[in-house]
Amino acid sequence: MSGSEKCIRSCITCRRKDVRPFCPLMSELPVARVEPAIPFGHVGLDFAGPLHVQDEDRDVRKVYICLFTCMVTRAVHIEIVVDLTTTSFLAAFRRFVARRGTQVVTRCLQVCVRSETL
């Protein structure tokens, strides 16, 4: 390495001018995200919560959010469920299908594990 190269590498101004932009490696998007489709034809599914809500009797109880996300338009459909049982999920899923129609693909974004099972 010559003296001029050392000088250029140690010069902060020169190093800032010679910087290349960062180009992150990106994987290909899933086909469901890039092909035209009807809204909520490809759906992502997730749960959120618990949320503490108060009913008319002033009783505080836990509820959860069942979140359906359209993978094409990124639109969101929210259903409230009272617990994390299969029965509650299936009721929320039936309400979703009744309102939005049947979908082609449903992808669960996260596995829900109850703390009692750990």
Phi, psi and omega in degrees: 000129182279170181295325180291323177295320177298319180296317181293319180290331180272346181281120183294319180298316179294322180294323179293325180286332183267005183290137175264146179293150179285126178241098181291149176283124182245136175277166179289143176287150176298151181302325181296337182272340187248339179276141176297137180205167177290153177300139182062025172284325175239122191236138169259149186229136178208160176244150175223153176130187011278152172249139179264117181240158181245128179269188184298330181274009181067020176273133178266131178218165181268139170227162181234157178254127172259114189253118176255125182240128175289126183281347180265307184263349183066020174289156186236138173236127184246131173238140177265132176237148186274340177205180184259034179274162178297322180298315179295319179296315181297325176295317178295320180294321177295319177297320178297313180295323179295325182274318188257350182089169181286149181248163182278313185228134172239124181243122178278123185281333183209142177278131182263120180242128179283147183294334180293336182275349182281000000 
